[in-house]
Amino acid sequence: MSHHHEPDPAVIRHCDVVVIGGSSAGLATALQLGRQRRSVIVVDSGEPRNASAAHMHSFIGRDGTAPAALIEDARAEVRGYGVEVLSGRAVGAGRADDRFVVELAEGHSVVARRIVVATGLVDELPQIPGLAEHWGDTVIHCPFCHGYEARDQRIVQIVTHPMGLHAAPLFRQLTADLTVLVAEEVVADAAEVAALVAAGVDLRTADVARIVASGARLSGVELGDGTRIDADVVAVGPRFRPRAEPFAALGLRPVPHPTGLGEVIAVDELGATSVAGMYAVGNITDPGHQVLQAAAHGSRVGGMIAFGLAADDVRDAARPSGSAADWDHRYSAERLWSGNPNGSLVAEATGLSAGRALDVGAGEGGDAVWLAEQGWAVTANDISSRALARIRAEAERRGLTVDGLLADANAREPFARGAFDLVAACYASIPRTPDRRGVHNILDAVAPGGTLLVLSHDLEAMHDPQHAHRPFDPDAYVRIEDFVAVLEDDDGWVVEVHEKRPRPPGAASAHHHIDDLVLRARRRG
């Protein structure tokens, strides 16, 4: 059965740094910044330069790893620090006051204090029939990236520009069976040609008509005059262009690369571009970057951005939270949620003896107000002051008292230890940390004999492609599994409920989320 959903309204996210491009350079930048407690959103279109390669090389400790495997591991690492990785494409960028605004193809946007361009280069192959079909496999361009795997094979190097001969000595070192074909229109350096010929390289001036294949396997090169040269591997020197179009309105302009083979984004030693507050990392700044160098560059530039943000905050005598800014903005508009209590909370809390309750990530207070109506002495916690103001107003309207607590669940001891008979975290958006600090803070707030109640969206459903356009990354936030992992190692707790169940009608976002994950545990007295 298919379900028709109205399109989601456009969402504006706020963060300290938005990174456009989620390969090694962009993710290394994000990791460095995430470890400096900066809120970071990575927007990735899934088009890395090395997408066609089965393995990457010369990355110490990861040599031979599939590029996709490295990215998967890197995403898991940055998400462990609360960094969000969104699938999407930037289509434009501008400014609003002192912030950057990046427009996404899906209609959403990201507002940030700094922007990092990590979109990479696009390789443009010579227009030779059959060449593109074998690109990244038996058609290679970098002797360092994939040359070793071609050693002792029949390599034909196609030179379509004068700089192409630069790599010929490296390919000669890899194999004794090297043929270099210099295109008719290329004016090659006579000294380079003479040295290669004297060293025994079969160097010819000839145009290539097509790449010859035997079934799916490359088998040779056919010249314009019909001559065929057998080959196992073809080496080419592609031209390149940067993916920088979305940033043109900000004044970011590519510059010619010294080789004459294309354009790059110029940066200084700190990774800064000509646009104040905008940085670029990875091979969009240097086509010679392999994965290791791109990651190293991203890590260094991430550190420089952290220094710059910290200097601004010291100057302003402020310690702003990107996460708080994000939620304050969301709560500056009309009501986000239904105002109803979450049905699963009602089901689990009904029958409990009223006492002291803490609602973590209380949002607009549907749960907190309901608990107060049941006789609980409620403390509503949120990172957003605007959320707490809404809760206070609604509680006063109903003649109730709900105490507000403005605190980050990931701060040091944000909640009174052992002070609450019920601690509820219902769909709370708590960024992950490697030490699960937010989880421990919530558990520590439960009194002996008290109850922990955690509700979560069904992440499996949230990863469904129909939800992929939403500008949120659920994997960057604390999950029920994080609570379960801690509880399993602590014999001071009894897990009473841990299950997936249909979301009761009337709950917030019920038209998007069908199932709830429910965890209820009791602290031993």
SEFI-762797 format. One record per residue (C-alpha): y, x, z; residue number from 0. Coordinates in pm, whole numbers, plus 32768, in hexadecimal, padded with zeros to 4 digits. Example, Ala and Ser with C-alpha at 12.3 -4.5 7.8 and 13.67 -1.06 7.14 Angstrom:
BEGIN
{{7E3E; 84CE; 830C}; 0},
{{7F96; 8557; 82CA}; 1},
***
This chain:
BEGIN
{{8000; 8000; 8000}; 0},
{{8158; 8084; 7FAB}; 1},
{{8284; 8050; 808E}; 2},
{{83E3; 803C; 8004}; 3},
{{84EA; 80E8; 80D8}; 4},
{{865F; 80D4; 80AC}; 5},
{{86EF; 822C; 805F}; 6},
{{8768; 82E6; 8191}; 7},
{{88E0; 8307; 81B6}; 8},
{{8974; 845D; 8179}; 9},
{{8960; 853C; 82AB}; 10},
{{8A53; 8652; 8307}; 11},
{{89B8; 8767; 83D6}; 12},
{{8A7E; 8868; 849D}; 13},
{{8A0F; 89C9; 84F9}; 14},
{{8A91; 8B26; 8532}; 15},
{{89FB; 8BBB; 83F5}; 16},
{{8965; 8B20; 82BD}; 17},
{{8883; 8C02; 81F0}; 18},
{{884C; 8B9A; 8088}; 19},
{{86FD; 8C2A; 801A}; 20},
{{85C5; 8C4A; 80ED}; 21},
{{8510; 8D80; 8074}; 22},
{{84F1; 8EC6; 8134}; 23},
{{8665; 8F1C; 8137}; 24},
{{86DC; 8DC4; 81A0}; 25},
{{85D0; 8D97; 82AA}; 26},
{{860D; 8EF3; 8339}; 27},
{{877E; 8E99; 8358}; 28},
{{8721; 8D53; 8403}; 29},
{{8633; 8E01; 84F5}; 30},
{{873D; 8EF6; 8565}; 31},
{{8837; 8DDD; 859D}; 32},
{{873D; 8CF4; 8645}; 33},
{{86F3; 8E05; 8741}; 34},
{{8868; 8E10; 878C}; 35},
{{8859; 8C9C; 87EC}; 36},
{{8914; 8C32; 86B5}; 37},
{{88BF; 8AE9; 8610}; 38},
{{8845; 8B30; 84B1}; 39},
{{87DD; 8A51; 8392}; 40},
{{8726; 8AED; 826A}; 41},
{{8729; 8A29; 8124}; 42},
{{8617; 8A95; 8036}; 43},
{{85CD; 8A15; 7ED8}; 44},
{{847B; 8AC6; 7ECC}; 45},
{{84CA; 8BA9; 7DA4}; 46},
{{849D; 8D12; 7E18}; 47},
{{84C6; 8E27; 7D19}; 48},
{{8360; 8E9B; 7D56}; 49},
{{82C7; 8D3E; 7D37}; 50},
{{81E4; 8DAA; 7C1A}; 51},
{{8154; 8ED5; 7CD6}; 52},
{{8005; 8EB3; 7D85}; 53},
{{804F; 8FCD; 7E7A}; 54},
{{8173; 909C; 7EF4}; 55},
{{8165; 920F; 7F38}; 56},
{{8216; 932E; 7FE8}; 57},
{{8264; 9252; 8117}; 58},
{{81E1; 9325; 8234}; 59},
{{80EC; 925F; 8305}; 60},
{{80DC; 9145; 8203}; 61},
{{8078; 91FF; 80C6}; 62},
{{7FA9; 9120; 7FE2}; 63},
{{8016; 8FDF; 808D}; 64},
{{804C; 8EAE; 7FB2}; 65},
{{81C3; 8E61; 7FA6}; 66},
{{8182; 8CF9; 800F}; 67},
{{80C0; 8D70; 8141}; 68},
{{81E1; 8E4D; 81AF}; 69},
{{82D6; 8D2D; 818B}; 70},
{{81F1; 8C43; 824D}; 71},
{{81DD; 8D3B; 836C}; 72},
{{8353; 8D7F; 8360}; 73},
{{83A3; 8C0C; 836A}; 74},
{{82C7; 8BE2; 849B}; 75},
{{837C; 8D02; 8546}; 76},
{{84DD; 8C83; 8506}; 77},
{{847D; 8B20; 8568}; 78},
{{8402; 8BB2; 86B0}; 79},
{{8571; 8BFA; 86FA}; 80},
{{85E6; 8A9F; 8697}; 81},
{{8652; 8B00; 8536}; 82},
{{8628; 89DD; 8446}; 83},
{{859E; 8A15; 82E8}; 84},
{{85F1; 88F7; 81FE}; 85},
{{8560; 88C1; 80A4}; 86},
{{8688; 8882; 7FC2}; 87},
{{877D; 890E; 7ECA}; 88},
{{88EB; 8963; 7EF5}; 89},
{{89BA; 88D2; 7DD8}; 90},
{{8B17; 8921; 7E50}; 91},
{{8BE4; 89BA; 7F66}; 92},
{{8D46; 8997; 7FE5}; 93},
{{8E19; 89AC; 811F}; 94},
{{8E88; 88B1; 8222}; 95},
{{8F88; 894C; 830D}; 96},
{{8EE6; 8A8A; 8390}; 97},
{{8D82; 8A26; 8333}; 98},
{{8CAB; 8A3F; 81FD}; 99},
{{8C11; 8902; 8170}; 100},
{{8AD7; 8928; 809F}; 101},
{{8A77; 87FA; 7FCF}; 102},
{{8903; 87C0; 7F98}; 103},
{{8862; 8721; 7E68}; 104},
{{87CF; 8611; 7F46}; 105},
{{892C; 8595; 7FA1}; 106},
{{893B; 8631; 80FC}; 107},
{{8A19; 8753; 8165}; 108},
{{8A24; 886E; 8260}; 109},
{{8B63; 88DF; 8310}; 110},
{{8B60; 8A44; 8397}; 111},
{{8C3D; 8B57; 841E}; 112},
{{8B99; 8C59; 833B}; 113},
{{8AD4; 8C42; 81F9}; 114},
{{89CB; 8D34; 817A}; 115},
{{896A; 8D3B; 800B}; 116},
{{8800; 8DA6; 7FEA}; 117},
{{87AC; 8CF1; 7EA8}; 118},
{{8734; 8E28; 7DF1}; 119},
{{872E; 8E8C; 7C87}; 120},
{{868F; 8DED; 7B57}; 121},
{{85DB; 8EDF; 7A70}; 122},
{{8617; 8EA3; 78FC}; 123},
{{84F7; 8F2C; 782F}; 124},
{{8516; 8FA8; 76CA}; 125},
{{84D9; 8E8D; 75D4}; 126},
{{8381; 8F02; 756A}; 127},
{{8279; 8DF3; 7533}; 128},
{{8167; 8E01; 763A}; 129},
{{8226; 8EDD; 772C}; 130},
{{8288; 8DD0; 7827}; 131},
{{8126; 8D47; 783B}; 132},
{{80AC; 8E89; 78DD}; 133},
{{81E3; 8ED6; 79AE}; 134},
{{818C; 8F3F; 7B0F}; 135},
{{8023; 8F83; 7AB3}; 136},
{{7FEA; 907C; 799A}; 137},
{{8158; 9081; 7931}; 138},
{{8214; 9148; 7A39}; 139},
{{8367; 91EA; 7A5A}; 140},
{{8367; 92BA; 7B98}; 141},
{{8288; 93ED; 7BB6}; 142},
{{82B0; 93DF; 7D31}; 143},
{{8259; 926F; 7D56}; 144},
{{8120; 925E; 7C7F}; 145},
{{80FB; 93AC; 7BD1}; 146},
{{7FE0; 942B; 7CAC}; 147},
{{7F08; 9301; 7C4B}; 148},
{{7F39; 9366; 7ADC}; 149},
{{7ED4; 94D0; 7B12}; 150},
{{7DF5; 9572; 7A0A}; 151},
{{7E10; 943D; 792E}; 152},
{{7EA2; 9424; 77D2}; 153},
{{8012; 93E3; 7812}; 154},
{{8105; 9389; 76FE}; 155},
{{8270; 939D; 7769}; 156},
{{8366; 92D1; 769B}; 157},
{{84C9; 935E; 76A4}; 158},
{{85D6; 9269; 7636}; 159},
{{8703; 931A; 76C9}; 160},
{{8760; 9489; 770A}; 161},
{{871C; 9470; 7881}; 162},
{{85B3; 9412; 7833}; 163},
{{854D; 957D; 780B}; 164},
{{85B0; 95BE; 7974}; 165},
{{845D; 953F; 79EF}; 166},
{{8388; 95EC; 78E7}; 167},
{{8346; 972B; 79B5}; 168},
{{82C2; 9652; 7AD3}; 169},
{{81D4; 9596; 79EE}; 170},
{{8164; 96E5; 795C}; 171},
{{8105; 9753; 7ABC}; 172},
{{8032; 961A; 7AE6}; 173},
{{7F67; 963D; 79A6}; 174},
{{7F14; 9737; 7895}; 175},
{{7F02; 9618; 779A}; 176},
{{8072; 95B7; 7778}; 177},
{{811A; 953C; 763C}; 178},
{{8293; 950B; 763E}; 179},
{{8326; 9425; 7535}; 180},
{{849F; 9447; 750B}; 181},
{{853F; 9324; 7451}; 182},
{{85ED; 9376; 730A}; 183},
{{8748; 9316; 738A}; 184},
{{8731; 93EB; 74C5}; 185},
{{87F0; 9532; 74C0}; 186},
{{8718; 9602; 75A7}; 187},
{{8782; 9743; 764F}; 188},
{{8702; 9859; 7570}; 189},
{{86B8; 9944; 7692}; 190},
{{85E9; 983A; 7746}; 191},
{{8526; 97F0; 7609}; 192},
{{84E4; 9960; 75C5}; 193},
{{846D; 999E; 772A}; 194},
{{837A; 9879; 771F}; 195},
{{82ED; 98DB; 75CD}; 196},
{{82C5; 9A44; 7640}; 197},
{{8208; 99C1; 7770}; 198},
{{810C; 9914; 768E}; 199},
{{818F; 97AF; 7695}; 200},
{{814A; 96E2; 755C}; 201},
{{82B1; 9672; 751C}; 202},
{{8303; 95A2; 73E8}; 203},
{{8430; 94ED; 735F}; 204},
{{83B1; 9391; 7311}; 205},
{{83F8; 9222; 734C}; 206},
{{82F1; 914D; 73F6}; 207},
{{828D; 9009; 7346}; 208},
{{81B2; 8F71; 7454}; 209},
{{80C9; 8FA9; 7577}; 210},
{{7F59; 8F89; 7519}; 211},
{{7E65; 8EE0; 7603}; 212},
{{7CEB; 8EC2; 7609}; 213},
{{7CB7; 8D70; 76A8}; 214},
{{7D97; 8D6E; 77DB}; 215},
{{7D9E; 8EEA; 77F3}; 216},
{{7EA6; 8FC9; 7759}; 217},
{{7E01; 90B7; 7663}; 218},
{{7F10; 915B; 7595}; 219},
{{8062; 9165; 74ED}; 220},
{{80A3; 9114; 7380}; 221},
{{81C4; 91C5; 72D5}; 222},
{{82AA; 913C; 71CC}; 223},
{{81E7; 91E9; 70B8}; 224},
{{80A0; 9150; 712D}; 225},
{{8022; 9284; 71E3}; 226},
{{7F64; 9235; 7322}; 227},
{{7F60; 9310; 7455}; 228},
{{7E52; 92C6; 7555}; 229},
{{7ED6; 9297; 76B5}; 230},
{{7E66; 922A; 780C}; 231},
{{7FC4; 921A; 789D}; 232},
{{811D; 91F0; 7804}; 233},
{{8251; 9274; 78B6}; 234},
{{83AA; 91E8; 786B}; 235},
{{8508; 920C; 78F6}; 236},
{{859A; 90AC; 7911}; 237},
{{8707; 9058; 7926}; 238},
{{8775; 8F91; 7A54}; 239},
{{8877; 8E99; 7AD0}; 240},
{{88D0; 8E23; 7C30}; 241},
{{88A3; 8CBF; 7CA6}; 242},
{{8A0D; 8C9C; 7D11}; 243},
{{8A88; 8B68; 7C55}; 244},
{{8AA4; 8A84; 7D8A}; 245},
{{8BA1; 8B70; 7E28}; 246},
{{8C93; 8B97; 7D05}; 247},
{{8D8C; 8A9E; 7D96}; 248},
{{8DB2; 8B80; 7EC4}; 249},
{{8E13; 8C9F; 7DE2}; 250},
{{8CCA; 8D5C; 7DE8}; 251},
{{8CAC; 8E10; 7C9B}; 252},
{{8B8B; 8EEE; 7C29}; 253},
{{8BE2; 904D; 7BB5}; 254},
{{8B34; 9125; 7AAD}; 255},
{{8A20; 9205; 7B31}; 256},
{{8A4C; 9379; 7ADC}; 257},
{{8910; 9373; 7A06}; 258},
{{89AA; 9276; 791C}; 259},
{{8874; 919D; 793F}; 260},
{{8918; 907A; 79EE}; 261},
{{89F6; 900F; 7B0B}; 262},
{{89E1; 9015; 7C87}; 263},
{{8AAF; 8FA5; 7DB0}; 264},
{{8B7C; 90C5; 7E37}; 265},
{{8B77; 90F9; 7FB0}; 266},
{{8BFD; 91FD; 809F}; 267},
{{8B2C; 92C5; 8197}; 268},
{{8B29; 9199; 8282}; 269},
{{8AA8; 90AB; 8176}; 270},
{{8BF8; 8FFA; 8156}; 271},
{{8C5F; 8F74; 8002}; 272},
{{8DC0; 8F55; 7F7E}; 273},
{{8DD1; 8DF9; 801C}; 274},
{{8E27; 8E0D; 818E}; 275},
{{8D09; 8D89; 8264}; 276},
{{8C0E; 8D93; 8147}; 277},
{{8AF7; 8E94; 813D}; 278},
{{89E5; 8EE8; 8043}; 279},
{{8894; 8F8C; 8082}; 280},
{{8766; 9003; 7FC3}; 281},
{{8736; 9041; 7E52}; 282},
{{885F; 8F69; 7DF0}; 283},
{{8926; 909B; 7E63}; 284},
{{8836; 91A6; 7DDE}; 285},
{{872A; 9167; 7CD7}; 286},
{{866A; 9295; 7D58}; 287},
{{8617; 91EF; 7EA2}; 288},
{{84A5; 91BF; 7EDA}; 289},
{{843B; 90CA; 7FE8}; 290},
{{8453; 91CD; 80FE}; 291},
{{85B2; 923E; 80A1}; 292},
{{8625; 90D6; 8074}; 293},
{{85A5; 907B; 81CF}; 294},
{{8647; 91AF; 8266}; 295},
{{8790; 915A; 81C0}; 296},
{{8780; 8FF5; 8243}; 297},
{{8736; 906E; 83A2}; 298},
{{885B; 9160; 839F}; 299},
{{894F; 9061; 8315}; 300},
{{88D5; 8F5C; 840F}; 301},
{{8935; 904D; 8523}; 302},
{{8A8E; 9081; 848C}; 303},
{{8AC6; 8F09; 8478}; 304},
{{8A60; 8EE9; 85E5}; 305},
{{8B63; 8FF0; 8641}; 306},
{{8C6F; 8F34; 8581}; 307},
{{8C20; 8DE4; 8620}; 308},
{{8C18; 8E7F; 877A}; 309},
{{8D69; 8F27; 8740}; 310},
{{8E01; 8DDA; 86DA}; 311},
{{8D77; 8D31; 8810}; 312},
{{8DF7; 8E43; 88F5}; 313},
{{8F4E; 8E28; 8854}; 314},
{{8F4C; 8CB0; 8891}; 315},
{{8EB9; 8CD9; 89EF}; 316},
{{8DA9; 8BE5; 8984}; 317},
{{8C30; 8BD1; 897E}; 318},
{{8BF9; 8ABA; 8884}; 319},
{{8AA3; 8A25; 883F}; 320},
{{8A4F; 89E1; 86D7}; 321},
{{894A; 88E2; 8743}; 322},
{{8A48; 8829; 881B}; 323},
{{8B3D; 8825; 86F9}; 324},
{{8A31; 8795; 8617}; 325},
{{89DC; 8678; 8705}; 326},
{{8B47; 8637; 8763}; 327},
{{8B91; 8604; 85F4}; 328},
{{8A6C; 8517; 85C8}; 329},
{{8ADB; 844A; 86F2}; 330},
{{8C43; 843D; 8676}; 331},
{{8BE1; 8336; 8576}; 332},
{{8B58; 81D9; 85AD}; 333},
{{8A26; 8195; 8683}; 334},
{{88FA; 825E; 860B}; 335},
{{87DF; 81A9; 86B9}; 336},
{{8783; 8043; 8705}; 337},
{{87EB; 804B; 8873}; 338},
{{8693; 7FCA; 88D4}; 339},
{{85B0; 808D; 89BE}; 340},
{{8490; 813E; 8915}; 341},
{{8364; 8059; 891E}; 342},
{{8273; 816C; 8980}; 343},
{{834F; 81C8; 8AA9}; 344},
{{8357; 805D; 8B17}; 345},
{{81DC; 804B; 8B01}; 346},
{{81A7; 818B; 8BC9}; 347},
{{82B9; 815A; 8CCE}; 348},
{{826F; 7FEE; 8D1C}; 349},
{{81AB; 7FE4; 8E5F}; 350},
{{8231; 812D; 8EE4}; 351},
{{82E5; 8118; 902F}; 352},
{{8458; 8142; 8FF2}; 353},
{{84EE; 8280; 9077}; 354},
{{85BA; 839B; 8FE8}; 355},
{{85A9; 83C2; 8E6C}; 356},
{{8624; 84CE; 8D7D}; 357},
{{864B; 8471; 8C0C}; 358},
{{8657; 85B6; 8B45}; 359},
{{870A; 85A2; 89F7}; 360},
{{877A; 8443; 8A4E}; 361},
{{8846; 840C; 8911}; 362},
{{88F4; 82BC; 891C}; 363},
{{8839; 8255; 8A54}; 364},
{{874E; 813F; 89F0}; 365},
{{8640; 81CB; 8AD4}; 366},
{{8729; 8235; 8BEF}; 367},
{{87D1; 80E1; 8C04}; 368},
{{8683; 8029; 8BFD}; 369},
{{8600; 8104; 8D17}; 370},
{{8739; 80BA; 8DE1}; 371},
{{86FF; 7F46; 8DAB}; 372},
{{85A2; 7F74; 8E3F}; 373},
{{8634; 8005; 8F7D}; 374},
{{8618; 8178; 8F32}; 375},
{{8728; 826A; 8FA1}; 376},
{{8760; 8304; 8E4B}; 377},
{{87F3; 844F; 8DDC}; 378},
{{882D; 8455; 8C66}; 379},
{{8834; 85B0; 8BD1}; 380},
{{88B3; 8617; 8A7C}; 381},
{{8953; 8742; 89D1}; 382},
{{8A5C; 865F; 893A}; 383},
{{8B82; 85E8; 8A0D}; 384},
{{8BBA; 84CF; 8914}; 385},
{{8A57; 8452; 894B}; 386},
{{8A8F; 844C; 8AC2}; 387},
{{8BD7; 8391; 8A94}; 388},
{{8B1E; 8283; 89D3}; 389},
{{8A19; 8266; 8AE4}; 390},
{{8B22; 824C; 8BF1}; 391},
{{8BDA; 813B; 8B31}; 392},
{{8A9E; 8070; 8AF6}; 393},
{{8A2E; 8091; 8C5F}; 394},
{{8B83; 801E; 8CDC}; 395},
{{8B7D; 7EFA; 8BEA}; 396},
{{8A38; 7E88; 8C8A}; 397},
{{8AAC; 7ECA; 8DED}; 398},
{{89BB; 7FEE; 8E1C}; 399},
{{89DA; 8151; 8E9A}; 400},
{{894F; 826E; 8DC9}; 401},
{{89AC; 83D3; 8E24}; 402},
{{89F5; 84B9; 8D00}; 403},
{{8987; 8624; 8CEF}; 404},
{{8A1A; 86F7; 8BD7}; 405},
{{8921; 8814; 8BB1}; 406},
{{884E; 88CC; 8AB4}; 407},
{{86DD; 88A3; 8B04}; 408},
{{86B0; 8A0E; 8A98}; 409},
{{87B1; 8A91; 8B91}; 410},
{{874B; 8B43; 8CCE}; 411},
{{86E1; 8A3B; 8DCD}; 412},
{{87AB; 8919; 8D3E}; 413},
{{86F6; 8818; 8E17}; 414},
{{86BE; 8809; 8F8D}; 415},
{{855F; 8884; 8FD5}; 416},
{{8469; 877F; 9050}; 417},
{{8579; 8678; 9070}; 418},
{{84F9; 855B; 8F96}; 419},
{{83DA; 8467; 8FB7}; 420},
{{83E5; 8425; 8E40}; 421},
{{8455; 851C; 8D36}; 422},
{{845C; 848A; 8BD9}; 423},
{{84A1; 853F; 8A93}; 424},
{{848F; 8440; 897D}; 425},
{{84C1; 84D5; 8822}; 426},
{{8599; 85E0; 88C6}; 427},
{{8614; 86E4; 87CC}; 428},
{{85E8; 8824; 8894}; 429},
{{85EB; 8962; 87C1}; 430},
{{84B4; 8A34; 87EF}; 431},
{{84B3; 8B85; 889E}; 432},
{{8395; 8C7F; 88A7}; 433},
{{837A; 8C60; 8A23}; 434},
{{8383; 8AE2; 8A1A}; 435},
{{84A4; 8AE5; 8B0E}; 436},
{{8504; 897B; 8AC8}; 437},
{{83A0; 8909; 8B10}; 438},
{{8395; 89C3; 8C5C}; 439},
{{84EC; 893E; 8CBE}; 440},
{{8479; 87D9; 8C88}; 441},
{{8332; 880B; 8D40}; 442},
{{83E2; 88B2; 8E64}; 443},
{{84C1; 877F; 8E90}; 444},
{{8397; 869C; 8EE4}; 445},
{{8364; 865D; 9057}; 446},
{{820A; 8683; 90F8}; 447},
{{814E; 8543; 90A7}; 448},
{{824B; 84F5; 8F95}; 449},
{{8214; 849A; 8E29}; 450},
{{8266; 8551; 8CE7}; 451},
{{828A; 847B; 8BAF}; 452},
{{82BF; 851A; 8A59}; 453},
{{82D9; 8451; 8918}; 454},
{{82E1; 84F1; 87C2}; 455},
{{82E1; 848F; 8659}; 456},
{{8199; 84BB; 85A0}; 457},
{{81DF; 8609; 84F6}; 458},
{{80D1; 85D1; 83F3}; 459},
{{818F; 84A3; 8374}; 460},
{{82D9; 855F; 8383}; 461},
{{824D; 8665; 8297}; 462},
{{81FD; 8558; 8198}; 463},
{{82B9; 859D; 8050}; 464},
{{8375; 8452; 806E}; 465},
{{8426; 84E0; 81A1}; 466},
{{845E; 863D; 8112}; 467},
{{85C2; 85EA; 80A6}; 468},
{{8639; 85BE; 820B}; 469},
{{8716; 86D9; 8287}; 470},
{{864C; 871E; 83C3}; 471},
{{8531; 880F; 840B}; 472},
{{8443; 8780; 8512}; 473},
{{8388; 88CC; 852C}; 474},
{{84BB; 8973; 85C4}; 475},
{{84AD; 8891; 86F6}; 476},
{{83CE; 887C; 8828}; 477},
{{8290; 87B4; 87E7}; 478},
{{819F; 86FC; 88C4}; 479},
{{80A5; 8813; 887E}; 480},
{{8192; 8904; 892E}; 481},
{{817F; 8830; 8A6A}; 482},
{{8006; 880E; 8A4E}; 483},
{{7FDA; 8986; 8A2B}; 484},
{{809A; 89C3; 8B6F}; 485},
{{7FEF; 88A9; 8C2D}; 486},
{{7E94; 8922; 8BCE}; 487},
{{7EDC; 8A6C; 8C7C}; 488},
{{7F60; 89C9; 8DBA}; 489},
{{7E68; 891C; 8EA4}; 490},
{{7F8B; 8877; 8F56}; 491},
{{7F93; 8768; 8E4E}; 492},
{{7EB5; 8648; 8DDD}; 493},
{{7EDC; 85D5; 8C74}; 494},
{{7EAF; 845D; 8C7A}; 495},
{{7F0B; 8401; 8B13}; 496},
{{7F13; 84D7; 89D9}; 497},
{{7EF2; 8407; 88A0}; 498},
{{7F88; 8383; 875E}; 499},
{{7FD5; 8210; 8754}; 500},
{{809A; 811C; 867C}; 501},
{{820B; 8115; 86D5}; 502},
{{8266; 7FCA; 877C}; 503},
{{834F; 7EE7; 86B3}; 504},
{{84C3; 7F09; 86ED}; 505},
{{84C0; 807C; 873B}; 506},
{{85C9; 8159; 86A2}; 507},
{{856F; 81D9; 8546}; 508},
{{8439; 80FD; 853D}; 509},
{{846D; 80C7; 83C8}; 510},
{{8436; 823F; 8392}; 511},
{{8339; 8295; 84A0}; 512},
{{81FE; 81C5; 84C0}; 513},
{{814A; 8282; 85D5}; 514},
{{81A9; 831D; 8721}; 515},
{{8109; 8447; 87CA}; 516},
{{80FA; 83F9; 893E}; 517},
{{80C3; 84EC; 8A5C}; 518},
{{80BE; 8478; 8BC8}; 519},
{{8067; 8568; 8CDF}; 520},
{{8075; 855A; 8E59}; 521},
{{80D3; 867B; 8F39}; 522},
{{7FDF; 869F; 9056}; 523},
{{8076; 8654; 91AA}; 524},
***
